[in-house]
Amino acid sequence: MHWGTALPLGLLVSGTWASGLAFSNSTLAKCLRDAGTIYSTPDLKNWTTFNSPFNERLVFEPAAIAVPETAEQAQKALLCGRQENLKVTPKSGGHSYASLGFGGEDGHLVIQLDRMNAVSVDEETNIATVEAGTRLGHLALELYDQGKRAISHGTCPGVGVSGHVLHGGFGMNSHTHGLALDWVVGITVLLADGTIVETSATEEPDLFWAMLGAGSNFGIALSYKFKTYEAPEEVTVYSARLPWNKTTAAGGLEILEDWARNTMPESLNMRLAGGNRQANVEGAFIGDHKGLVEALEPLLNATGGTLTSNQTLTWVKALEHYAYTDLEQTYPYDVHETFYSKSLALTGLSGQAAEDFADYWFNNATKVSRIWWFQLDLQGGKNSFTENEDTSATSYAHRDKLYLLQLYDRVFFGDYPEDGFDFLDDWVTTTTSSLSADDWGMYINYADARLDRDTAQQVYWGNSLAKLQTLKAQYDPEELFYYPIGIAPAA
């Protein structure tokens, strides 16, 4: 259903310009001013406040940043971009590893949505309406405060709901409750032609399918409808040390894979965290200490692991445990790091691939003095909510993968070194060298800007790609919503 039609640019009503911003004479600035939205351009004194990426390794210069407070303002801002022949990029939280919320290159009109962060829960249906600039921590608190409700989502409270949800949304409850996108039942979408449409499994179903897995390529999500679940009363967070070294790690990965695939209970959520010569499994168990011990016992007995810490908490306290900061995050958001990251989505990590991964870990990675780590998230298995969801319901391409692997290499001072990229690139190449193409891909929420477009499309969207390219040609043939590692329209 169309919620609104494209507004002729000549009919844009003038609005109140945000106080404290210096005047700019550009036609784009005038259009944004007439649209009634807060905005900034490179010639204004507050530009660096707005143009401030999470990953400071990748700083781009947009043509302007519009900061709408309503769907109508967002719609008018998009039309300003069209008028100026600019690419238009939505930014929800701005936490993209590849600065894709700033366009992934210079010259885009960025539509920053973080002022649109209202959350409301229907008391009868428990359906939550969530504006697209909401950050995950704010979302979690609002859902809990409005009836002790929850959805599955990631751990970082400053991440925006849109970038997270529209491309998967794995988190510390995904083995039990699936991905964040599994809880979406409707999206209000601003399209490239300036129209606003409602999407769901029954309204614009192809667009809805595309948005859930590849949404940044198809439109600007303005708000969501989420089904919710009752937040559990008890969650036990834990960490266990695994006594792995260069001779035992590959065998340990074999044990972990068999257990994750066949034994790991649905109520247990886990990731393998690795660093310089150490390995731990950590996560959240939906239940108490006794249940956790029973769930972990087969794995720890087989690997010689030791439960080193555990604590039974409320739902909100458990979220805080893995947030490492306050959950309440809206704006301004001033968190920055300088890093390079890679990802893999893997059907498994055993045999030669496990040997190669472990060899690189202990023989190569341990020689790197920067702050690096990896997380191997246990997404799948026969008892996993994520694996058992309908693979055809969304365009998320990795529901068949047992693991999501994130590799992360950070510097605290200065620029990331040019010779640093080979470290993670080679780790990925080494790990996948013995695998078939069907056995691995990559996860766009850990985006890598160094990939070429053809490779990026294939590894991020796999078997969904052909249909996504066809739909791109239908909904955005001129690529208004372009970024360098995004989906290209079918010819």
C-alpha positions in Angstrom: 0.0 0.0 0.0 1.3 3.5 -0.9 1.4 5.7 2.2 2.3 8.8 0.2 3.1 9.9 -3.3 6.2 11.7 -4.5 6.0 15.4 -3.7 6.9 17.8 -6.6 9.9 19.8 -5.5 8.1 23.0 -6.2 5.6 22.2 -3.5 8.0 21.7 -0.7 6.9 23.8 2.3 9.4 25.9 4.0 10.4 24.8 7.5 12.2 26.2 10.5 16.0 25.9 10.0 17.9 24.6 13.0 19.2 27.3 15.2 23.0 27.9 15.4 23.8 26.7 11.8 25.5 29.2 9.6 23.9 30.0 6.2 24.9 28.2 3.1 24.0 29.4 -0.4 24.0 26.0 -2.2 20.9 24.9 -3.9 21.1 21.7 -2.0 21.2 23.6 1.3 18.3 25.7 0.3 16.2 22.6 -0.6 17.0 21.0 2.7 16.2 24.2 4.5 12.9 24.4 2.7 12.2 20.8 3.6 12.3 21.8 7.3 15.0 19.4 8.3 18.1 19.9 10.3 21.1 19.6 8.1 24.8 20.3 7.8 27.1 20.9 4.8 30.9 20.9 4.6 31.2 24.7 4.9 29.4 24.9 8.2 31.1 25.0 11.6 29.3 22.0 13.0 30.2 19.7 10.0 32.7 17.6 11.9 30.1 16.9 14.6 27.8 15.3 12.0 30.4 13.8 9.7 32.1 11.6 12.4 32.3 7.9 11.5 32.6 5.0 13.9 35.6 3.6 12.0 38.0 6.4 11.7 40.0 4.5 9.2 37.3 5.3 6.6 36.4 9.0 6.6 34.3 10.2 3.6 32.9 13.7 2.8 29.2 13.7 2.0 27.7 16.6 0.0 25.4 17.2 3.0 23.9 15.4 6.0 20.2 15.8 6.5 18.8 15.0 10.0 15.0 14.6 9.7 12.7 14.3 12.6 9.7 13.0 10.7 9.0 10.7 7.8 7.8 13.7 5.7 11.1 15.5 6.3 13.0 12.4 5.2 10.9 12.1 2.1 11.6 15.7 1.2 15.3 15.4 1.9 15.5 12.4 -0.5 13.8 14.5 -3.2 16.4 17.2 -2.6 19.1 14.6 -3.4 17.3 13.5 -6.5 17.0 17.1 -7.7 20.8 17.5 -7.3 21.6 14.2 -8.9 23.2 12.8 -5.8 23.3 9.3 -4.4 21.3 9.1 -1.2 22.4 7.1 1.8 20.4 6.5 5.0 22.4 6.4 8.3 20.6 4.9 11.3 23.3 4.5 13.9 26.4 5.1 11.9 28.2 2.0 13.2 29.1 0.5 9.9 32.6 -1.1 9.8 33.0 0.3 6.3 31.4 3.7 6.9 28.6 2.7 4.5 26.2 5.0 6.4 28.3 7.9 5.0 28.0 6.4 1.5 31.2 4.4 1.4 32.6 7.2 -0.8 32.5 10.9 -1.1 29.7 13.0 -2.4 26.5 11.4 -1.1 23.5 13.1 0.6 23.3 11.3 3.9 20.0 11.1 5.7 20.8 10.6 9.3 17.8 9.1 11.1 18.8 9.1 14.8 16.3 11.8 15.8 13.6 9.3 14.7 13.8 6.9 17.7 10.3 6.5 19.1 9.3 3.0 20.3 5.7 2.0 21.2 4.3 -1.4 22.1 0.6 -2.3 21.5 -0.7 -3.7 24.8 -3.1 -6.1 23.0 -1.0 -7.5 20.2 2.5 -6.9 21.7 3.6 -5.6 18.3 6.2 -2.9 18.6 6.4 0.1 16.3 10.0 1.3 16.1 11.3 4.3 14.2 14.3 3.6 12.1 16.9 5.7 13.9 16.5 3.8 17.2 19.6 2.3 18.7 19.6 -1.2 20.0 20.1 -0.3 23.7 17.3 2.2 23.6 15.1 -0.3 21.8 15.8 -3.0 24.4 14.9 -0.7 27.4 11.8 0.6 25.8 10.5 -2.9 24.9 11.2 -4.0 28.5 9.6 -0.9 30.1 6.5 -1.3 28.0 5.4 -4.8 29.1 8.7 -6.7 29.7 8.9 -7.5 26.0 12.0 -8.3 23.9 13.3 -9.2 20.5 16.6 -10.9 19.6 19.3 -8.5 18.6 23.0 -7.7 18.9 25.0 -6.7 22.0 26.3 -3.2 21.1 23.8 -0.7 22.4 24.9 2.1 20.0 24.2 0.2 16.8 21.2 1.5 14.9 18.3 -0.8 14.4 18.2 -0.4 10.6 21.7 -1.4 9.6 21.5 -4.3 12.0 18.1 -5.6 11.2 18.1 -5.1 7.5 21.1 -7.4 7.0 20.6 -10.1 9.6 21.0 -9.0 13.2 22.8 -11.8 15.0 23.2 -11.5 18.8 23.7 -13.2 22.1 20.1 -14.7 22.0 20.0 -15.8 18.3 20.4 -19.5 19.0 17.3 -19.3 21.2 15.3 -16.6 19.4 16.8 -16.2 15.9 18.0 -13.1 14.1 16.6 -9.6 14.6 15.1 -9.7 11.1 13.1 -12.8 12.1 10.9 -10.6 14.4 10.0 -8.0 11.7 6.4 -8.2 10.4 6.3 -4.9 8.6 8.5 -2.1 7.3 7.5 1.4 6.1 9.9 2.1 3.3 10.8 5.3 1.4 11.6 4.3 -2.2 14.0 5.9 -4.7 11.1 7.6 -6.5 10.1 9.4 -3.3 7.0 7.3 -2.6 6.5 5.7 0.8 5.1 2.2 0.9 4.1 -0.3 3.6 5.7 -3.7 3.2 5.0 -7.1 4.8 4.5 -10.7 3.9 1.3 -9.7 2.2 2.0 -6.1 1.1 4.8 -5.6 -1.4 6.0 -9.1 -0.4 9.0 -9.1 -2.8 10.2 -5.8 -1.5 9.7 -7.0 2.1 11.8 -10.1 1.3 14.6 -8.0 -0.2 14.6 -5.5 2.7 15.1 -8.3 5.2 18.7 -9.2 4.3 19.7 -6.5 1.8 17.6 -3.5 2.8 20.2 -0.8 2.4 20.1 -1.4 -1.4 16.3 -0.9 -1.9 15.0 2.0 0.2 15.1 3.9 3.4 13.3 2.1 6.2 11.4 4.7 8.2 9.8 2.5 10.8 9.3 -1.2 11.7 6.7 -3.5 13.1 8.2 -6.1 15.3 6.5 -9.0 16.9 8.0 -9.5 20.4 8.4 -12.2 23.0 8.2 -12.1 26.8 11.6 -11.3 28.2 12.9 -14.2 30.3 13.1 -13.7 34.1 16.5 -15.3 34.4 19.5 -15.2 32.1 22.8 -16.7 33.2 25.9 -15.2 31.6 29.1 -17.2 31.6 32.6 -17.7 30.4 34.7 -20.9 30.2 38.4 -21.3 29.4 39.5 -23.8 26.8 43.0 -25.2 27.2 43.9 -24.9 23.5 47.3 -24.4 22.0 48.8 -24.8 18.6 48.7 -28.6 18.9 45.2 -29.0 20.4 43.2 -26.2 18.8 42.2 -28.0 15.6 41.0 -31.0 17.5 39.1 -28.7 19.8 37.4 -27.1 16.8 36.3 -30.6 15.7 34.7 -31.3 19.1 33.0 -27.8 19.1 31.5 -28.3 15.7 30.1 -31.7 16.4 28.6 -30.5 19.7 27.2 -27.3 18.1 25.7 -29.1 15.3 24.1 -32.0 17.2 23.9 -31.3 21.0 23.9 -27.6 21.9 20.5 -26.9 23.4 18.3 -24.1 22.1 18.4 -22.3 25.4 22.2 -21.8 25.2 23.9 -19.1 23.2 27.6 -19.1 22.7 30.6 -17.6 20.9 34.2 -18.8 20.8 36.4 -15.8 21.6 40.1 -16.0 20.6 43.1 -13.8 21.0 46.8 -14.1 21.6 47.2 -17.7 22.7 43.9 -18.0 24.6 40.4 -19.2 23.9 37.2 -18.9 25.8 33.6 -19.7 25.1 31.1 -17.2 26.5 27.5 -16.4 26.1 24.1 -16.4 27.7 21.9 -19.3 28.9 18.1 -18.7 29.2 17.7 -20.1 32.7 19.6 -20.6 36.0 23.0 -21.7 37.1 22.0 -25.4 37.4 20.6 -25.4 33.8 23.8 -23.8 32.5 26.1 -26.4 34.1 24.0 -29.2 32.6 24.0 -27.6 29.1 27.8 -27.0 29.1 28.9 -30.3 30.7 29.2 -32.3 27.4 31.3 -29.7 25.7 33.6 -28.9 28.7 34.1 -32.6 29.5 35.1 -33.2 25.9 37.4 -30.3 25.5 38.9 -30.1 29.1 37.3 -26.7 29.5 36.6 -25.0 32.8 33.7 -22.8 33.7 35.5 -19.7 35.1 32.6 -17.3 35.7 28.8 -17.3 35.6 26.1 -15.0 37.0 22.3 -15.3 36.9 20.8 -11.9 36.0 17.6 -10.2 35.0 17.1 -9.7 31.2 18.2 -6.1 31.3 21.2 -6.8 33.4 22.3 -9.6 31.1 22.1 -7.2 28.2 24.2 -4.7 30.1 26.8 -7.4 30.8 27.6 -7.8 27.1 27.1 -4.1 26.2 30.1 -3.0 28.3 28.4 0.4 28.6 25.1 2.0 29.3 22.2 0.6 27.3 20.5 3.9 26.8 22.0 5.4 23.7 20.3 7.9 21.4 22.2 11.0 20.2 24.7 12.4 20.1 26.8 9.2 19.7 30.5 9.8 20.0 32.2 6.4 19.9 35.1 5.8 17.5 37.7 3.2 16.7 40.4 2.7 14.1 40.4 -0.9 12.8 40.2 -3.4 10.0 37.8 -6.3 10.1 36.9 -9.4 8.1 34.1 -11.9 8.3 33.3 -15.4 7.3 30.0 -17.3 7.3 30.9 -21.0 7.5 29.0 -24.3 7.2 31.6 -25.7 9.5 35.2 -25.4 10.6 36.7 -28.9 10.8 39.2 -31.1 8.9 41.7 -29.2 6.8 40.0 -25.9 7.3 40.3 -26.2 11.1 44.0 -27.2 10.8 44.6 -24.2 8.6 42.7 -21.8 10.8 44.5 -23.0 14.0 47.9 -22.9 12.3 47.5 -19.3 11.2 46.2 -18.4 14.7 49.1 -19.7 16.6 51.9 -19.4 14.1 51.1 -16.1 12.5 48.5 -14.1 14.4 50.4 -14.4 17.7 53.3 -12.5 16.2 51.1 -9.4 15.6 51.4 -6.9 18.4 48.3 -4.9 17.7 45.0 -5.5 19.6 43.3 -8.2 17.6 40.7 -10.8 18.3 38.2 -13.1 16.7 34.7 -14.2 17.6 33.2 -17.4 16.2 29.4 -17.1 16.8 27.5 -20.3 17.0 24.5 -19.5 14.7 23.3 -22.9 13.5 22.8 -26.5 14.6 19.8 -28.7 14.7 18.4 -27.0 17.8 19.0 -23.4 16.6 16.0 -21.1 16.1 18.0 -19.4 13.3 18.7 -22.5 11.3 15.2 -23.8 11.6 13.5 -20.7 10.3 12.1 -20.7 6.7 15.1 -19.9 4.4 12.7 -18.5 1.8 11.1 -15.9 4.1 14.0 -13.4 3.8 16.9 -12.6 1.6 19.4 -13.3 4.4 21.7 -15.8 2.6 23.5 -17.6 5.5 20.9 -19.4 7.5 22.6 -22.7 6.4 25.9 -21.6 8.1 26.9 -23.0 11.4 29.2 -20.2 12.3 29.6 -16.4 11.8 33.3 -15.5 12.2 34.4 -11.9 12.9 38.1 -11.1 12.8 39.1 -7.6 14.2 42.4 -5.8 14.2 42.6 -2.4 16.0 45.1 0.4 16.6 44.6 2.9 19.5 46.9 5.6 18.2 47.6 6.9 14.7 46.6 5.4 11.4 46.0 1.8 10.6 49.2 0.5 9.0 49.1 -0.2 5.2 50.9 -3.5 5.8 48.2 -4.5 8.3 45.6 -5.5 5.8 47.4 -8.7 4.8 47.1 -10.0 8.3 43.4 -10.6 8.2 43.1 -11.0 4.4 45.6 -13.9 4.6 43.8 -15.4 7.6 40.6 -15.6 5.6 42.3 -16.9 2.4 44.1 -19.6 4.5 40.9 -20.7 6.2 38.8 -20.9 3.0 41.5 -22.4 0.7 40.2 -26.0 1.3 36.5 -25.1 1.2 34.1 -25.2 -1.7 32.3 -22.0 -2.6 29.1 -23.3 -1.1 30.7 -23.7 2.3 31.5 -20.1 3.0 30.4 -16.5 2.5 30.7 -13.3 4.4 28.4 -11.3 6.7 27.6 -7.8 5.5 27.1 -6.5 9.1 30.9 -6.9 9.4 31.4 -5.1 6.1 34.7 -5.0 4.3 35.2 -2.0 2.0 38.2 -3.5 0.4 36.2 -6.1 -1.5 35.4 -5.5 -5.2 31.8 -5.2 -6.0 31.4 -8.5 -7.8 33.0 -10.4 -5.0 31.1 -8.6 -2.3 27.7 -9.3 -3.9 28.4 -13.0 -4.1 29.9 -13.5 -0.6 27.3 -11.4 1.1 24.1 -12.5 -0.6 24.9 -15.9 -2.2 21.9 -17.7 -3.5 19.7 -14.7 -3.0 21.7 -12.5 -5.3 20.0 -13.2 -8.6 16.6 -12.3 -7.3 17.9 -9.3 -5.4 19.5 -8.0 -8.6 16.2 -8.3 -10.5 14.4 -6.5 -7.7 17.1 -3.8 -7.7 16.4 -3.2 -11.3 12.7 -2.9 -10.5 12.9 -0.6 -7.4 16.1 1.4 -7.9 17.3 1.0 -11.5 19.3 4.3 -11.4 21.0 3.2 -8.1 20.0 6.2 -6.0 20.8 3.9 -3.1 24.3 3.0 -4.2 27.4 2.1 -2.3 30.6 0.5 -3.6 29.9 -3.0 -2.3 26.2 -3.0 -2.8 23.9 -4.9 -5.1 23.9 -3.9 -8.8 20.6 -4.0 -10.8 20.2 -6.8 -13.3 21.0 -5.7 -16.8 
